[in-house]
Amino acid sequence: MAEYEEINEIEETDLDTIETEGNGDEIEEYLDEDDEKLPFAKAEVVRLMKQHLDDDKMIRERVKVEMNKFLGDVLANVCKQLNDYPYSTVEYEMLKESTYPYTNIERINEEKIRILKHLDAIKADCDALSMDVKATLKINDKPNQEEEEDDLF
């Protein structure tokens, strides 16, 4: 039981605060390399994650790093879209438009479901019309063609 609590404490702490005998230099070196590649301060990202996660959740180091990279990618994508505007000054309305896919994902998913349901209804209507046409108009039926040929002789 004591081992489990100790493991939880180690997982919960940030790796850059862990001091180990002999391997401490290797861990610090690894973290320094990662920190240089991360777009945001890791502590701030972790603080925000913990603020929004349940208290009983622990965050693995890889999740902390990948969340940081993900947020950097989102920022890069928004800025790329902002660069598409011909203006030299970025305005708030431009930012709102660029962040729309991220801030309104629930509304976008609801709209997607609505469109798919509508397309299914259209498909059902088309299938019903197709069956009606085949049943009533008998398109390309060979018996009718033979009757026409018999009338010619």
C-alpha positions as CSV (number, residue, x, y, z in Angstrom):
1,M,0.0,0.0,0.0
2,A,2.9,2.4,0.8
3,E,4.4,1.6,-2.5
4,Y,1.2,2.6,-4.3
5,E,1.1,5.9,-2.5
6,E,4.7,6.6,-3.3
7,I,4.1,5.9,-7.0
8,N,1.1,8.2,-7.0
9,E,3.2,10.9,-5.5
10,I,5.9,10.5,-8.1
11,E,3.4,10.5,-11.0
12,E,1.7,13.6,-9.6
13,T,4.9,15.6,-9.3
14,D,6.4,17.2,-12.3
15,L,9.5,15.3,-13.6
16,D,11.7,18.4,-13.5
17,T,11.3,18.6,-9.7
18,I,12.3,15.0,-9.1
19,E,15.8,14.5,-7.8
20,T,17.4,11.1,-8.2
21,E,20.8,9.9,-7.3
22,G,23.1,9.5,-10.3
23,N,20.3,9.8,-12.9
24,G,19.3,13.4,-12.0
25,D,21.5,14.9,-14.7
26,E,20.1,12.7,-17.4
27,I,16.5,13.6,-16.4
28,E,17.2,17.4,-16.3
29,E,19.0,17.1,-19.7
30,Y,16.0,15.3,-21.2
31,L,13.6,17.9,-19.8
32,D,15.7,20.8,-21.0
33,E,15.5,19.4,-24.5
34,D,11.7,19.0,-24.3
35,D,11.2,22.5,-22.8
36,E,13.0,24.1,-25.7
37,K,10.6,22.4,-28.2
38,L,7.4,23.1,-26.2
39,P,5.5,26.3,-27.3
40,F,4.2,27.1,-23.8
41,A,5.5,26.9,-20.2
42,K,4.7,23.4,-19.1
43,A,3.8,24.5,-15.6
44,E,1.1,26.8,-16.9
45,V,-0.4,24.2,-19.2
46,V,-0.4,21.6,-16.3
47,R,-2.0,24.2,-14.0
48,L,-4.8,24.8,-16.5
49,M,-5.3,21.1,-17.1
50,K,-5.6,20.4,-13.3
51,Q,-8.0,23.3,-13.0
52,H,-10.4,21.6,-15.4
53,L,-9.8,17.9,-14.5
54,D,-11.3,16.1,-11.6
55,D,-9.2,16.1,-8.4
56,D,-8.7,12.4,-8.5
57,K,-7.0,12.5,-12.0
58,M,-3.3,12.2,-12.4
59,I,-1.6,13.5,-15.6
60,R,1.2,11.5,-17.1
61,E,4.3,13.4,-18.3
62,R,3.6,12.4,-21.9
63,V,0.1,13.9,-21.7
64,K,1.5,17.2,-20.4
65,V,3.9,17.4,-23.3
66,E,1.4,16.4,-25.9
67,M,-1.2,18.8,-24.7
68,N,1.4,21.6,-24.8
69,K,2.3,20.6,-28.4
70,F,-1.4,20.4,-29.4
71,L,-2.1,23.9,-28.0
72,G,0.9,25.1,-30.0
73,D,-0.5,23.5,-33.2
74,V,-3.9,25.1,-32.6
75,L,-2.2,28.5,-32.2
76,A,-0.2,27.9,-35.4
77,N,-3.4,26.9,-37.4
78,V,-5.2,30.0,-36.1
79,C,-2.3,32.3,-37.1
80,K,-2.1,30.6,-40.5
81,Q,-5.7,31.5,-41.1
82,L,-5.1,35.0,-39.8
83,N,-2.3,35.4,-42.3
84,D,-4.8,34.7,-45.1
85,Y,-6.4,38.1,-44.4
86,P,-4.9,40.9,-46.6
87,Y,-4.8,43.4,-43.7
88,S,-1.6,44.3,-41.8
89,T,-3.5,44.5,-38.5
90,V,-5.2,41.6,-36.8
91,E,-8.7,42.6,-35.6
92,Y,-10.9,40.9,-33.1
93,E,-13.5,39.9,-35.7
94,M,-10.7,38.1,-37.7
95,L,-9.7,36.2,-34.5
96,K,-13.3,35.2,-33.8
97,E,-13.7,33.9,-37.3
98,S,-10.3,32.0,-37.2
99,T,-11.1,30.4,-33.8
100,Y,-14.7,29.5,-34.8
101,P,-14.0,25.8,-35.4
102,Y,-12.4,25.4,-32.0
103,T,-14.9,27.4,-30.0
104,N,-18.1,26.1,-31.6
105,I,-17.3,22.4,-32.0
106,E,-20.5,21.3,-30.3
107,R,-22.6,23.4,-32.7
108,I,-20.7,22.2,-35.7
109,N,-21.2,18.6,-34.7
110,E,-25.0,19.2,-34.2
111,E,-25.2,20.7,-37.6
112,K,-23.3,17.7,-39.1
113,I,-25.8,15.3,-37.5
114,R,-28.7,17.4,-38.8
115,I,-27.3,17.5,-42.3
116,L,-26.7,13.7,-42.3
117,K,-30.3,13.0,-41.2
118,H,-31.6,15.3,-44.0
119,L,-29.4,13.5,-46.5
120,D,-30.8,10.2,-45.3
121,A,-34.3,11.5,-45.8
122,I,-33.4,12.7,-49.3
123,K,-31.9,9.3,-50.1
124,A,-35.1,7.5,-48.9
125,D,-37.2,9.8,-51.0
126,C,-35.0,9.1,-54.1
127,D,-35.3,5.3,-53.5
128,A,-39.1,5.6,-53.2
129,L,-39.3,7.6,-56.4
130,S,-37.0,5.2,-58.2
131,M,-39.2,2.3,-57.2
132,D,-42.4,4.2,-58.3
133,V,-40.8,5.0,-61.7
134,K,-39.7,1.4,-62.2
135,A,-43.2,0.0,-61.2
136,T,-45.3,2.4,-63.2
137,L,-43.3,3.4,-66.3
138,K,-41.5,0.1,-66.9
139,I,-38.5,1.7,-68.3
140,N,-36.5,-0.4,-70.8
141,D,-38.7,-3.4,-70.6
142,K,-38.0,-5.8,-73.4
143,P,-41.5,-7.2,-73.8
144,N,-42.8,-3.7,-74.9
145,Q,-40.0,-3.5,-77.5
146,E,-40.9,-6.8,-78.9
147,E,-44.6,-5.8,-79.2
148,E,-43.5,-2.7,-81.2
149,E,-41.4,-4.8,-83.5
150,D,-44.4,-7.1,-84.1
151,D,-46.6,-4.1,-85.0
152,L,-44.1,-3.2,-87.7
153,F,-44.5,-6.5,-89.6
